[in-house]
């Protein structure tokens, strides 16, 4: 707690920190909190799990005037799940003092109920998705943001990706002239910069490098899919894993649904998380995740962003994302708070350039497959294969590389028999050759002895 005392936070916030179970500030908190308390505009760049949510929550809660009935701070998140998670974190302060008013505004909730409550009382902090906040402020005119002095855009790059910046732009311009804006995300896309420039005044960019990037706590293992699908490969290797929680990443929501469906067919308890779920499905998924009841979670990069998913021991990356930096974020989810973790990177032929690029960046991949109830070491990825030019290999390769034509049923079995015959034939030839060589050697030895005896006579 002494490490948080240096920020000169008020008594309520110090009690809140104790309630959260924090002992010392994270790197992003160390850098952001003192600057945010001074009212500076901040661009915070750090990975999920680095503690950035509390890097803005603590100064905001500290600056709230409980006697002021106006909305004083607005926090936006691109997904309902993330908004709910931020709300749950912030609302914990009401256990210290219930005069703090914090409200959640997201789609899927009873809008009329929100309207009725807002007509009676405004919250100190409004947390929600951009669309619902804009609707209640501009369309319904019940959420009063005109006097709010702080705006936080959490997961700003994801907000841009989902197309919600226009919604924020619509109400940010009508907030206080002396608006303090804080933007947090893992990356800073160029498309985000014009928005930042429009609303921020000499912002401080605080970047915390991902400690997990080349962390020795993460073991990176390349697993070939061969001719199998991602789901088939996962099902095959599950017996070789003993995860507390395994987070499985796929590049599209369609892939997530497909992989989750195949796992369920094989009686594997799995939860999926992507933008294509209905409101009810998303609530059920988050309930399972928050209750640590989901042992396997299949998600897209964006859906998993910012969501706190228990103690993840294993990550499976189904292929590689277009932006390879996201692979680093995927793997990093398996190594939080110094824990050891494993990231299995399932790959196909088309992933070669991605793998080589990551290797150049310093990722030390092991190359393994799970077969016959054990993990087997494979040749280092990219190692050149030596050609086998023996006659038997040439004959077998001819059988395996015949032009594709229509074949009768049982073709594979017949081909296997032909290969077995070739091997047997070569084996017999080898034995005959050995016998022939031995006989020749024997005759030579006999002739030598006879010559020696002749000389003696």
Buried (B, 14 or more C-beta within 10 A) or exposed (E): EEEBEEBEBEEBBBBBBEEEEBEEBBBBBBBBBBBBBEEBBBBBBBBBBBBBBBBBBBBBBBBBEEEEBBBBBBBBBBBBBBBBBBBBBBBBBEEBEEEBBBBBBBEBBEBEEBBEBBEEEBBBBBBBBBBBBBBBBBEBEBBBBEEBBBBBBBBBBBBBBBEBBEBBBBBBEEBBEEBBBBBBBBBBEEEBEEBBEEBBEEBBEBEBEBBBBBBEBBBBBBBBBEEBBBBBBBBBBBEBBEBEBBBBBBBEBEBBBBBBEBBEEEEBEBBBBBEBBEEEBBBEBBEBBBEEEBBBBBBBBBBBBBBBBBEBBBBBBBBBBEEBBBBBBBBBBBBBEEEEBBBBBBBBEEBEEBBEEBBEEEBEBBBBBBEEEEBEEBEEBEEEEEEEEEEBEEBBEEEEEEEEEEEEEEEEEEBEEEBEEBEEEBEEEEEEEEEEEEEEEEEEEEEEEEEEEEEEE
